[in-house]
Amino acid sequence: MDRLPFELQHLIFALVDRSDVRNLRLACKTLAHVGLDYLLPEVEITFTRKSFDHLAEIVRHPILSHRLKSLVYHIDVLREHHDKDEWMQAIGDRLLFGINTFNSWMPPRPASDAPKRDWRLYRRNRAKAFSPEWIYTEKQLAVGYATYKRVWSEQHHLRQQDFGSAEIMAMVSQLPNLKHITLSNFLDAIPKDNNTVGDTLEGTLLEAFGDENYEHHCGVPQLLSLFHGIHLATADIKLESLNMGMISWKILQERDHNLAIMKEILRPLKLLKMGLSTSQNYGWHALGDFDDEAALDGNTDCQAFLNEGRLPAMIKPIPNLQVLDLTFHSTDWCKFDLISTFGDCYWPCLREIHLHLYYSDDKNLLDVLGRHAETLKVVHMQHYRLLRGLWPEVFCSLRTNFHLEEFFCWGLLTNSSTVSDHWDFCGGSDRQKSIRESIAAYVRGDDSTTFEDVLKIANA
């Protein structure tokens, strides 16, 4: 193995599962040295003392601390359930709406012409599929509830101590080769191949989905602690990607000193994903009780700071940006002005852009995209409202003036004045899927698809 070229050694490790890296490093001293880069490239931490202690051990290690390149920080905490019945109900809700369990436990749906007996059996099994007693044994439920009470108590104690921010800042400052950061809030930025937090938190049989009643769960203190850690590092840490998941819009009202630090950290990025929420800590009074009027106040205040140009000033000086996913999370659709969000920003390397809950006229939309016509290859749009102009004309312009490799639309594409110009992609029906695929093929410039074909499918 010592005679293999250095590049081939790295290629071998890149193709090996992470669980086998340790064994491969035992083959010889050369592979042991090369394998250090692949032994611990990414660390995921949750809001528990055990998880923070694990990261602290890595930081103290003289070799692994220099090899760590990616940090995933799940700031979500367990919600409080006052007794076992509430906890069991929450498990049932998780099974019904859970990310990873829904497809595996859902019984197959009978055909429309199936006998009534098959449909009765389907409904009975479907009810069982979301019952904790049917999925877990009595012993598993007993252990799970005891674990839940222990972990919730620990997180509650840590929150009372204001634990987390200072610790993260100190540890991040000692990771000189850190390149990628993911801040997951309300499960919004969990990696697709996640195995650590994707199902439940440390055997509690529940996902740490966030607690709207927790004052600091907006994500702003956690994000600032990461930024300050990078800013205070003795080494020159240059991030390549930052995925903020869902974070409160109140990040825009931070002091100028903090905004200056944020601009400094964002400057070397190639990938930026940021979901600004106007609902967190604005409309929640109690768990599950939402105040729409308060949330709408969040939309208004957020737009006021956008109008001041704070967001464009923050994201504009990123010369190597290639992927931009700048979306909003709100109870009210299409309330955020595209121009006040992007201003006159131009990124010479931009290849991919995601737009969610924006409004503008067709000219401004095509102007923002047109600045990057030479490099832009992927456009995703969700819930977009045109103040003037028609969607068919926008699709035609995208086809004519761009060379897109991927165009994806979801949700509602609406027009303020024309009821007929209303494209609904919210559902997953075969018809809606067919319309989406037809529009995407048309925008990409597929010679076999004309817009008349799209209109025929839409009006069918």
NUFIGU-276788 format. One record per residue: residue in one letter; x, y, z of N, C-alpha, C, O in turn. Coordinates in steps of 0.2 Angstrom, whole numbers, plus 5000, padded with zeros to 4 digits. Example, Ala and Ser with C-alpha at 12.3 -4.5 7.8 and 13.67 -1.06 7.14 Angstrom:
A506649725039506249785039506649845039507149835042
S506449895035506849955036506450005039506750065040
//
This chain:
M500449945000500050005000500450065000500250124998
D501050065003501550125003501750144996501850204995
R501650104991501850114984501350154980501450174975
L500750154983500150184979500250254979500550284984
P500050284974500150364973499650394979499150364981
F499850454981499550484986498850494985498350494989
E498650514978497950534976497550464976496950474978
L497850414975497450344975497250324982496750304983
Q497750344987497550324994496950364996496550345000
H496950434994496450474996495750454993495250454996
L495850424986495250404983494950344986494350334987
I495350294988495150234992494750254998494250235000
F495050305002494650325008494050355007493550355011
A494050395001493450435000492850384998492250394999
L493050324995492550274993492350224999491850184998
V492650225004492550175010492050205015492050265016
D491650165017491150185022491550215029492050185030
R491250265032491550295038491750235043492150245047
S491250185044491350135049491950095047492150065052
D492150095041492750045039493450085039493950055038
V493350155040494050195040494450175045495050165044
R494250155051494650135057495050075055495650065056
N494750025052495049965051495549975045496049945045
L495450015040495850025035496450065037497050045035
R496450105042497050135045497550095048498050105049
L497250035050497749985054498149945049498549905051
A498049955042498449915037499149935037499649895037
C499350005038500050025038500050095040499550125041
K500650115042500750185044500550235039500250295041
T500650225033500450275028499750285028499450345028
L499350235028498650235027498350265034497850295034
A498750245039498450275046498550355046498150385049
H499050375043499150455042498650485037498250535039
V498550455032498050475027497350475029496950515028
G497150415033496550405035496250455041495650455042
L496750495044496550545049496050595046495650615049
D496150615039495750665036495050635035494550675035
Y494950565036494250535035493950505041493450485041
L494350505046494150475052493550515056493050485058
L493650575056493050625059492950685055493150745058
P492750685049492750745045492150785047492150845046
E491650755051491050795053490850775060490850715061
V490550815064490350805070489650835071489550895069
E489150795074488550825075488450825083488550775086
I488150885085488050895092487350915093487050945089
T487050885099486350905101486450945108486950955110
F485850975110485951015116485850975122485350975126
T486450935123486450895129487250895131487650915128
R487350885138487950895141488450845138489050855136
K488150785137488550725134488850745127489450735125
S488450775123488650795116489150855116489650845112
F489050895121489550955121490250925124490750945121
D490250875128490850845131491150815125491850815125
H490850785121491150745115491550795111492050775108
L491150845109491550895105492150925109492650945105
A492050935115492650965119493250915119493850935118
E493150855119493650805118494050805112494650805111
I493650815106493950825100494350885099494850885096
V494050945102494451005102495151005105495651035103
R495150965111495750955115496250905111496850915113
H496050865107496450825103496950865098496650895094
P497550855099498050895095498050875087498250915083
I497750815085497650805078496950805075496850835070
L496550775079495850775077495550845076495150855072
S495750885081495450955080495650995074495351035072
H496250975071496451005065496150965059496150995053
R495850905060495550875054494750885053494450865048
L494450905059493750925059493550975054493851035054
K493150965049492951015044492251035044492051085041
S491850995047491051005047490750995053490950945057
L490351045055490051045062489251055061489051105057
V488851005063488151015063487951025070488050975074
Y487551075071487351095078486551095078486251135075
H486251045082485551035082485351075089485451045094
I485051135088484851175094484251155097483951175102
D483851105093483151095095483151055102483651015104
V482651075106482551045113481951005113481451015109
L481850955118481250925119480750965122480851005126
R480050955119479550995122479350955129479450895130
E479050995133478850975140478150935139477650965136
H478150875142477450835142477450815150477850785153
H476850835152476750835160476650765162476850755168
D476450715158476350645161476450605155476550625149
K476450535157476550485152476050485146476250475140
D475450505148474850505142475050555137474950545131
E475250615139475450665135476050645130476050655124
W476550615134477150595130476950535125477150535119
M476450495127476250445122475850475116475950455110
Q475450525117475150565112475650595107475550595101
A476150625110476650655106477050605101477250615096
I477150545104477450485100476950475094477150465089
G476350465096475850455090475850505085475850495079
D475950575087475950625082476650615078476650635072
R477150595081477750595078477750535072477950545067
L477350485074477250425069476850445064476950425058
L476350495065475950515060476250565055476150565049
F476650615058476950665054477750655053478050705051
G478050605056478750595057479050595050478750575045
I479750615050480050615044480250545041480150535035
N480550505046480750445044480350385045480450325042
T479850395049479450335051478750325047478450275047
F478550385044477950375040477850325035477450285035
N478350325030478350285025478450205027478150165024
S478850195032478950125034478350095038478250035037
W478050135041477450105045476750115042476350075044
M476750145037476050165033475850095029476250075025
P475350065031475050005027474950025020474650085019
P475049985015474849995008474150015007473649975010
R473950065003473250085002472950034996473250024991
P472350004998472049964993471849994986471850064986
A471749964981471549994975470850014976470449994980
S470650064972469950094972469350044972468850054975
D469549994968468949944967469049884971468749824970
A469449884976469649834981468949814985468549864986
P468949754987468349734992468249774998468849805000
K467749785001467649825007468049795013468249825017
R468149725013468449695018469249725018469449735023
D469549735012470149755012470249825014470749845017
W469749865013469749935015469649935023469949985026
R469249895026469149895033469849875036470049905041
L470149825033470749805036471349855035471749865040
Y471249895030471749955029471650005034472150025037
R471050025036470850075041471050055048471350095052
R470949985049471149965056471949965057472149985062
N472249945051473049935052473250005052473850025055
R472950055048473250125048473150155055473550195057
A472650145059472550165065473050135070473350175074
K473250075069473750045073474450065072474850075076
A474550085065475150105063475450175067476050185068
F474950205070475150275073474950265081474950315084
S474950195083474850185090475550165093475750115091
P475750195098476450175101476450105104476850075104
E475850085107475750025110475849965105476049915106
W475649985099475749935093476449925090476649875088
I476849975091477449985088478049965093478449925091
Y477949985099478449975104478149925109477549925111
T478649885112478449845118478349885124478549945125
E478049855129477949885136478549905139478649965142
K479149865138479749885141480049945137480349985141
Q480049945131480349995127479950065129480350115129
L479350065130478950125132479150145139479250205140
A479250095143479450115150480150145150480250195153
V480650115147481350145146481350215143481650255145
G480950215137480850275133480650335137480850395137
Y480050325142479850375146480350395151480350455152
A480650355154481150365159481750405156481950455159
T481950385150482450425147482250495145482650545145
Y481650505142481350565141481350615147481550675146
K481150585153481150635159481850655160481950715163
R482350605160482950625161483250675157483550725159
V483150665150483450715145483150785145483450835145
W482450785146482150845147482350885153482450945152
S482450855158482650885164483350915163483450965166
E483750875160484450905159484450965154484751015156
Q484050965149484051015144483651075148483951135147
H483151065152482851125156483351155161483451215161
H483751115164484351135168484851175165485051225167
L485051155159485551185155485251255152485651305152
R484651255151484351325148484351375154484451435153
Q484151345160484151395166484851425167484951475170
Q485351385166486051405167486351445161486951465161
D485951455156486151495150486751455147487251485145
F486651395147487251345144487251345136486651355133
G487851345133487851335126488251385122488751365119
S488051445123488351495118489151505120489551505115
A489251515126489951525128490451465126490951475124
E490151405128490451345126490651335119491151315117
I490051345115490151335108490651385105491151365101
M490651445107491151505105491851485106492251485102
A491951455112492651435114492851375110493451375108
M492451325109492651265105492751285098493251255095
V492351315095492351335088493051375086493351365081
S493251415091493851455090494451415089494951435087
Q494351345091494951305091494951245086495251195086
L494551265081494451215075494751255069494351275065
P495351255068495651295063495451275055495451325051
N495251215054495151195047494351185046494151155041
L493951215050493251215050493051245043493151305042
K492651205039492451235032491651235032491351275028
H491251195035490551185034490251195041490451155046
I489651235041489251235048488551235046488351265041
T488251185049487451185049487151195056487351165060
L486751245056486351255062485651235061485251265057
S485451175064484751155063484251175068484451165074
N483751205066483251235071482551205068482351215063
F482151185073481551155071481551095066481151095061
L482151055066482251005061482351025054482250995049
D482451095053482451125047483051115042483051125036
A483651095045484251085041484551015043485151015042
I484150965044484450905046484750875039484350875034
P485350855039485650825033485150755031484950725035
K485150745024484750695021484950625024484550585024
D485650615025485850555027486050555034486450515037
N485650595038485750595045485550535049484950505047
N485950505053485750445057485750465065485450425068
T485950525067486050535074485450565077485250545082
V485150615073484550645076483950635072483350665074
G483950605066483450605062482850565065482250585063
D482850515069482350485072482150515079481650555079
T482550495084482350525090482950545094483550525092
L482850575100483450605103483650555109483250555114
E484150525108484450485114483950435117483950435123
G483550405113483150345116482550375119482150335123
T482350435118481750465121481050445117480550465119
L481150415111480650395107480250465104479750455101
L480550525105480350585102480850625099481450615100
E480650655094481150705090481150765094480650795097
A481750795095481850865098481650915093482050935088
F481050935093480750975087480751045089480451085085
G481051065095481051135096480451155101479951125101
D480551205105480051235110479951305108480351345110
E479351325106479251395104479151435110479251495110
N479051405116479051445122479751465125479751505130
Y480251435122480951445125481151505121481251515115
E481351555126481551625123482051625118482051665113
H482551585119483151585115483151535109483651525106
H482551505108482551455103482451485096482351445091
C482551545095482551585088483151565084483151585078
G483651545087484251525083484751585083485351575081
V484551645085485051705084485651695089486151705087
P485551685096486051675100486551625098487151625099
Q486351565096486751505094487151525088487751505087
L486851555083487251575077487751625079488351625076
L487551675083488051725085488651695088489251715088
S488551645093489051615096489551575091490151575092
L489251545086489651515081490151575077490751565076
F489851625075490151675072490751715076491251725074
H490551725083491051755087491651705088492251725089
G491451635088492051585089492451595083493151585084
I492251595077492651605071493051665071493651665069
H492651715073493051785073493551785078494051825077
L493551755084494051755089494651705088495051705092
A494551665083495051605082495751635080495751685077
T496251605083496951635081497051615074497451645070
A496851555071496851535064496351575060495851595063
D496551585054496051615049495551565046495651535041
I495051555050494551505048494151535042493851595043
K494051505037493651525031493151475029493351425026
L492551485031491951445029491851435022491951485018
E491651375019491451375012490651365012490451385007
S490351335017489651335017489351345024489651325029
L488751375024488351395030487651375028487351415024
N487351335032486651315032486351335038486451295043
M485951385038485651415045484951385046484751395051
G484751345041484051315043483551375044483551415039
M483151365049482651415051482951465056483051435062
I482951525055483251575060482751635060482451655055
S482651665066482251725067482551775063483151795062
W482051815060482251875056482551925061482851975058
K482551925067482851965072483551975071483852015074
I483851925068484551925066484751995063485252015063
L484252025059484352085055484352145060484652195057
Q484152145066484152195070484652195075484652235080
E485152155074485752155078486152215078486052255073
R486552225082487052285082487452285077487652235074
D487752345075488152355069488852315070489052285065
H489052305076489652265077489552195075489952165072
N488952165077488852095076488752085068488952035065
L488352135065488252125058488952135054489052095049
A489352175057490052175053490452105054490752085049
I490352075060490652015060490351965056490651915053
M489651965055489351915051489551925043489651875040
K489651985041489852005034490551975033490751945028
E490951975038491651955038491651875037492051845033
I491251845041491151765041490851745034491051695032
L490351785032490051765026490451775019490351735014
R490951815020491251835013491551775009491551775003
P491951725012492251675008491751615006491951565003
L491151625008490651565007490551554999490651594995
K490451484998490251464992489451444992489151444986
L489251424998488551404998488251435004488551435010
L487651465004487351495009486551475009486251495004
K486351445014485651435015485351465021485651455027
M484851505021484651545026483851545026483551575021
G483551525031482751525031482551575036482551555042
L482351635035482151685040481451675042480951675037
S481351665048480651655051480351715054480751745058
T479751735052479451785056478951765061478551805064
S478851705062478451675067478751665074478351665079
Q479351645074479651615080479651675086479851735084
N479451655092479451705097479051765096479051815099
Y478551755091478151815089477351805090477051845093
G477151745088476451725089476251675093475751655094
W476751645097476651585101476551605108476951645111
H475951585111475751595118475851535122476151535127
A475651485119475751415123475851365117475751375112
L476051305119476151255115475551235110475051215113
G475651245104475051235099474551295099474051285095
D474651345102474151405102474551465099474951495101
F474251475093474651525088474251585087473651585086
D474551645088474151705087474351735080474951755079
D473951735075474051755069474251825068474651845064
E473851865072473951945072474651955074475052005071
A474951925079475651935082476151915076476651945075
A475951865073476451835068476451885062476951895059
L475851915060475851965055476252025057476552055052
D476252045063476752095065477452085064477852125062
G477652015065478351995063478452005056479052025054
N477951995051478052005044478252075043478652095039
T477852125046477852195045478552215047478852255044
D478752195053479452225056479952195052480452235051
C479952135050480452105046480552145039481152155037
Q479952155036480052195030480252265031480652295026
A480152295037480452365038481252355038481552405035
F481552305041482252305041482552285034483052305032
L482152245030482352235024482352295019482852305015
N481852335021481852405017482452445019482652485014
E482752435024483352475026483952455023484452485023
G483852395019484452365015484952325020485552315017
R484752305025485252265030485452195027485952175027
L484952165024485052095021485552105015486052065015
P485352145010485852155004486552175006487052145004
A486552215011487252235014487652175017488252175016
M487252125020487552075023487852015018488351995018
I487452005013487551955008487851975001488151934998
K487952045000488152064994488952044993489152024988
P489352064998490052054997490351974998490751965002
I490051934994490251864994490351844987489951814983
P491051854985491151854978491151784975491051774969
N491251734979491351664976490651624977490651564977
L490151654979489451624981489251584974489151614969
Q489051514975488851474970488151454971487751444966
V487951444977487251414979486951464984487251474989
L486351494983486051534987485351514988484951514983
D485151494994484451474996484251525002484351515007
L483951575000483651625004482951635004482651655000
T482651595009481951585009481651615016481951645020
F480951625016480651645022480151595024479851555020
H480051595031479551555034479051595037479151635042
S478351595035477851645038477151605037477051565033
T476751635041476051605041475651645035475151625033
D475951695032475651735027476051735021476651745021
W475751715015476151695009476351755005475951805005
C476951755002477151804997477151875000476851914997
K477451885006477351955009478051985009478152035012
F478551965005479251985006479452014999479451974994
D479652074999479852104992480552084990481052084994
L480552054984481152024981481752084981482352064982
I481552144979482052194977482352214984482952224985
S481952224989482252244996482652194999483052205003
T482552134997482952074999483552074996484152054999
F483552074989484152064985484552134983485152134982
G484152184983484452244981484752244974484552214969
D485452264974485752264967486352214968486852214964
C486252164972486752104973486852074966486452054962
Y487552054965487752014960488351974962488851994965
W488251914960488751864962488951824956488651794952
P489651844954489851814947489851744946489951714940
C489851704952489951634951489251594953489251534953
L488751634953488051604956487851554951487751564945
R487751484953487451434949486751414951486351384947
E486551424957485951394960485651444964485951474969
I484951454964484551504968483851474970483551444965
H483651484976483051464978482651524981482951564985
L482051534979481651584981480951564984480651524980
H480751584990480151564993479851614997480151655001
L479151624995478751674998478951744996478851795001
Y479151754990479251824988478751854984478251814981
Y478751924983478351954978478752004974479252034976
S478552014968478852064964478452074957477952034956
D478652114953478352114946478752074942479352054944
D478552054936478952014931479652044930480152004929
K479652104929480252144927480852134932481352114930
N480652144938481152144944481352074945481952054946
L480852024944481051954945481551934939482151904941
L481451954933481851934928482551974928483051954926
D482552034931483152074932483552044937484152034936
V483352014943483751984948484051924945484651914946
L483651884942483951824939484351834933484851804932
G484151884929484551904923485251924924485751924920
R485451954930486051974932486551914932487151924931
H486251854933486751794933486551744927486651684928
A486251774922486051734916486651684914486551634911
E487251714914487851674911488051614915488251564912
T487951624922488151564926487551524929487651474931
L486951554929486451524933486151454929486051464923
K486151404933485951334930485351304933484951264930
V485251324940484651294944484251354947484551394950
V483551344946483151394949482551354952482251314949
H482451364959481851344962481451394965481651444968
M480751394964480351444966479751404970479451354967
Q479551434975479051414979478551474982478851524985
H477951474980477451524983477751594981478051624985
Y477651614975477851674972477251714969476851684965
R477251774970476651814968476951874963477351914965
L476651874957476851934953476351994954475751984953
L476652044955476152104955475952134948475352154948
R476352124944476252144937476552084932477052054934
G476252074926476552024922476151954923475751944927
L476351914918476051844918476551794918477051804915
W476351734921476851684922477051654915477551634914
P476551644910476751614904477351664901477751634898
E477251724901477851774899478451764902479051764899
V478451754909479051734913479351674911479951664910
F478951614910479251554908479551564901480051534900
C479251594897479551604890480151644890480651624887
S480251694894480851734895481451684898481951694896
L481251644903481751604906481951554901482551534901
R481551534896481751484891482251514886482751484884
T482051584884482351614879483051644881483551634877
N483151674887483651704889484151674894484651694896
F483951614896484351574901484551504898484251484893
H485051474901485151404899485151364905485651334908
L484551354908484451314914484551244913484251214908
E484851204918484851134918484351104923484151044922
E484051144927483551124932483051184933483351234935
F482451174933481951224935481351184939481051144936
F481251214945480851174950480351224953480551274955
C479651214952479151264955478751214959478551164958
W478551254965478151214970477651264973477851324974
G477151244976476651294979476251334975476051304969
L476151394976475651434972476151484968476451524971
L476051494962476251544958475651584956475251564952
T475651644959474951684958475151744954475651774954
N474551784952474551844949474051884952473451864954
S474151954954473751994958473052004954472552014958
S473052014948472552034944472151984940471551994938
T472451924938472251884934472051814937472551774939
V471451794938471251734942471451674938471651624941
S471451674931471551624927472351604928472551544926
D472751654929473451644929473651624936474051664940
H473451564938473551544945473751474944473451424942
W474451454946474751394946474751364952475151384957
D474451304954474451274960474851214960474551164957
F475351214963475751154964475851124971476351084972
C475351144975475451124982475351054983475651024988
G474951014979474850944980475350904977475750924973
G475250834978475650794974475250744969475450694968
S474750774967474350734962474750724955475150754954
D474550674952474850654945474750714941475250724937
R474250744941474150804936474550864938474850894933
Q474650874944475050934946475850914945476250954943
K476050854946476650834944476850834937477350854935
S476350814933476350824926476450894923476850904919
I476050944926476151014924476851034926477151074922
R477051024932477751044935478251014930478751054928
E478250954928478750924924478750954917479250964914
S478150974914478051004908478351074908478651094903
I478151114913478451184913479251174914479551214911
A479451134918480251124919480551104912481051134910
A480251064908480551044902480451104897480951114893
Y479951134897479851194893480451254894480751274890
V480451264901480951314903481651294901482151334900
R481851234902482551204901482651204893483251204891
G482151214889482251224882482151154878482451144873
D481851114881481651044878481351054871480751084871
D481651034866481351054859480651014858480251034854
S480550954862479950924861479350944865478750924865
T479451004869478951034873478851104871479251144871
T478151114870477951184868477551214874477251174878
F477451274874477051304880476251284879475951284883
E476151274872475451254871475351184874474751164877
D475851144874475751074878475651084885475251054888
V476051134888475951144895475251174897474951144902
L474951214893474251244894473751194893473251194896
K473851144888473351094887473351044894472751024896
I473951034896473950994903473651024908473250994912
A473751094909473451134914472751144914472351144919
N472451144908471751154907471351094906470751094905
A471751034906471350964905470850954911470550904911
//
